Amino acid sequence: TGGALGKLVSGWAFTNIFRANSGTPFEFTSGECNVPAQFAAGCIPAILPGMNPFAQSKGHFDPTKPLLNIAAFESASSFNFYTGEGSRVSNIRGFGFHTYDMGLVKDTKVTERVGFQFRAEAFNVWNWHIFAGTGGGGGIGIVTPDGFVNDVASPQFGMWNGTVSSPRVIQFGAKLTY
């Protein structure tokens, strides 16, 4: 079809992306290990054999209580000039993540040399929220990317820091090419 109707109904493209992962591995630390900075050693507590590192189920998580079980880790008091037996990244994972993004693009040829493009994009369309954090830092109370305090020396160990994944974002754009 040509003319105005052809320009209106042709040139549309729809995109969608569903993404899911099993959650970021937790990293655990002890901020009170007294190892001189010159050694550049991290103090990493091990998970004690036979102990469950979770204080509660991720499926029925109560954010007012710790997710992680402090009794399942090497005690913070054992980290006096000691670097710990734990691995830098554990096989214990935080909450899984999933999101759905969509986009709609309309390309229109105005003349032979001039084009117009309209875009509408929506990220996290269904506004799914996942317990998440903003990344690590230094010292007592380090927060992992999963948003939980991971320092066994912190009185807040295992507590959620209150952050969630990004909310729904919708954006529009237009572009004139010549």
N, C-alpha and C positions, 0 to 999 in steps of 0.2 A: 504494500500500500504506500502511496506517496502522499504528498501534501502535509497539512497540519496533523491529520489523524495518524499518519505514518510516523511522524516525528514524536507523537505522544505515546504510541504503543510499542515502538521498537527501541532497542538499545538498553533494555533493562537487564541487570544481572543481580542475582541473589547469592550471598555467601553465608555460610554458617560453620562454626567451629565448636565442637564439644571437646573439652579437655578434662582428663581425670588422672590423678596420681594417688599413690598409696600413703602419702604423708612424708614429711621430711624427717630423716633420722635425728634423734636427740643427741646432743653433745652434753656431757656432764663435766663439771669442774669443781674444784675446791679453791676458794679465794684466800684461804688461810693455810698455806703450806710452807711458808718461810724458806723457800728455795731462792737463793740469790738470783737477781735478775740476769747476771752475767751468764747463767746456765741456760737461759731462754727455754726453760722447761715448763710445760703445762702440768698442773696437778689434777690428775684425772682419776676419779674414784671408780672402782670396779663395782659391778652388780654382784652381790653375794650369791653363791651357789644355792639354787633351790628357792630363791626369794622372788616374789612377784614385784617388779618395779612399779606397777600401777596400784595406787591406793583405791581407785574406783574404776569402773568400766567406762571406756570411751563412749559406749552406746547409751549410757544413762548418766552422762557427765553433769555434776552439780558444780557450777563455777565458783561457788562460795567455799568449796573444800579443795584440798590439794589433789591433783591428778596423779602425782608421783608419790611413792612410798619411801620416805627417808630411811626407814629401817632396812631397805633392800640394798643400800649402798654402803661402801666403806665410810666409816664415821669421819666427820670433819676433824675430830680431835686426833686422829691418827696421822694427819698431814703435817707433822713437824719435821722439816727437812726431808720429806718423803714425797715422791711424785705420783704415787698411786699405781694401781695395777690395771686400770681400765683402758679401753681402746679410745682413741681420739673421737671416732664417730661410732656410736653404738648401733646395734641392730633393732633397737627400740624406736618405733616411729610415732610421730604425732598424728593428729587427725588427718584423714585423707582430704583431698581437695578436688573439687569439680566446678566447672563453669561452662556456660554456653554463651557464645557471642554470635551476633548476626549483623549482616550488612546488606544494604540495597544501594545499587549504583545505577544511574541513568546517564548514558552518553547520548548527546544530541548533536548532529552536524547542522550548524546554522547556515553556513555557506561552505564552499569547497575548502576554504582555508581556515574557517572559524568553527570552533566546537565549544560546547558547553557541557560540563559534567556536574551532576548533583549527587551527593552521597549522604546516606543516613546510616549510622553505625550505632549499635547497642552492645555494650560489654557487660557481662554478667546479667543477661536479659531477665532471668528468673529471680534475681536478687538473692541468690544463695549465699549464706554467710558461713565461714569456716573460722574456727579459733586459730588465729595467726598472730605473728609478731612482726617487728620491724627490723630484727637482726640483733647481733650480739654487741657487746660493749666490753668494758674492762672492770675488774673488781667484783666485789660481792654483789650478788643479785643480777648476774649476767642473764640476759633473756635470749633464748634461742629463737630461731626463725619461727618456731611453733608458738611463741607467745607465752611460754612457761618459764619460771625462774628455775635455772638448772644448776645453781651453786649449792652444794650440800652444806656449806657453812652459813648459808642465809636462812633466817627464820621463816622466810617466805618460800622455801624450796617447794617446788611442785605446784605452786599457785599460778593461776592464769593472770596475766597482766592486764586484761581488759580489752585487748585489741582483736579485731576480726578482719577478715579479708575485705577488699574494696567493695563498696556498694555498686548498684547498677549505675552505669554511665551511658548517656545517650548524647551523640554529637551529630551535627549536620555540617556539611561543607559544600561549597560550590567553586567551580574552577572554569575560567574562560581561557581557551587556548587559541592562538592565532599564529 
